[in-house]
Amino acid sequence: MLFQFDVRGAFLCADVDTDIFLKLPPGYQPQPGKTAKLRKSLYGLKQAPMAWHALIEKWMLKYGFKPIGQDRVTFMLNRGKSIILLSLYVDDGICATNDEKLYKQFLKDLS
């Protein structure tokens, strides 16, 4: 079976690994001596795709997936006779599996 999925809000999950300060929107009055610092990644941020990929890769390795190849965008999970092959592209994924129940559990755990 072949499935496609999209991780909604993916870039908003990853932490930012550098100090990024924000310009406040018009009409907002900051407290004296205070600044706005970005704590989570945002769409459009140059670091966002890499931060997201580091986060999802760490989670998938902890879940039991093993990377296939050098590019680390394709992973395999093997649980007995059940297999999931998964390839990531930014915040989208394509998955091939012989066990729909395992795939649905994976998606539930991912969310």
C-alpha positions in Angstrom: 0.0 0.0 0.0 1.2 3.5 -0.8 0.2 6.6 1.3 1.0 10.3 1.1 0.9 12.6 4.1 1.5 16.2 5.0 2.6 17.4 8.5 0.6 20.5 9.1 2.5 23.2 11.0 5.7 21.2 10.8 8.0 24.1 10.8 6.3 25.5 13.9 7.4 22.5 15.9 11.1 22.9 15.7 13.2 25.0 18.1 15.4 27.7 16.7 19.1 27.1 17.4 20.3 30.7 16.9 19.2 34.0 18.4 16.6 35.7 16.2 15.0 38.9 17.3 11.8 40.2 15.8 10.8 43.5 14.6 7.5 44.2 16.3 4.3 44.8 14.2 3.0 48.3 13.8 0.8 49.4 16.7 2.4 47.1 19.3 4.0 49.0 22.2 6.8 46.9 23.8 7.6 47.2 27.4 10.7 49.4 28.0 13.9 47.3 27.9 12.2 44.3 26.4 12.7 42.6 23.0 10.9 39.9 21.1 13.0 36.8 20.6 11.9 33.9 18.3 11.8 30.6 20.2 10.2 28.3 17.5 10.8 28.1 13.8 8.5 29.8 11.3 7.7 29.3 7.6 9.9 31.5 5.5 12.8 31.4 7.9 16.0 30.2 6.2 16.7 27.8 9.1 13.2 26.3 9.2 13.5 23.3 6.9 16.8 22.2 8.5 15.4 22.6 12.0 12.3 20.6 11.1 14.3 17.8 9.5 16.6 17.5 12.5 13.5 17.3 14.8 11.6 14.7 12.7 14.8 12.6 12.0 15.5 12.5 15.8 11.9 11.4 16.5 12.0 8.8 13.7 15.2 7.2 14.9 13.8 7.1 18.5 10.6 5.4 17.0 12.8 2.7 15.5 13.2 3.9 11.9 16.6 3.3 10.3 18.0 5.7 7.6 18.5 4.2 4.1 21.3 5.8 2.1 23.5 8.8 2.7 20.9 11.6 2.2 18.9 10.7 5.3 15.5 11.4 3.7 14.4 7.8 3.3 13.8 5.6 6.3 12.7 2.0 7.0 10.9 0.6 10.0 10.9 -3.2 10.4 8.7 -4.8 13.0 8.6 -8.6 12.4 6.8 -9.1 9.0 5.6 -5.5 8.9 7.6 -2.9 7.1 7.2 0.8 6.5 9.4 2.6 3.9 9.1 6.3 4.3 10.6 9.2 2.3 10.4 12.8 3.4 10.4 16.0 1.3 10.2 19.2 3.4 7.0 18.6 5.4 5.5 16.0 3.1 6.0 12.2 3.2 5.3 9.2 1.0 5.0 5.8 2.7 5.0 2.3 1.4 3.9 -0.4 3.8 2.5 -3.9 4.0 0.7 -3.2 7.2 -2.0 -0.5 7.2 -2.6 -0.8 11.0 1.1 -0.1 11.7 1.0 2.9 9.4 -2.1 4.3 11.1 -0.4 3.8 14.5 2.7 5.6 13.2 0.6 8.6 12.0 -1.2 8.7 15.4 2.1 8.7 17.2 3.5 11.3 14.9 0.7 13.8 15.6 
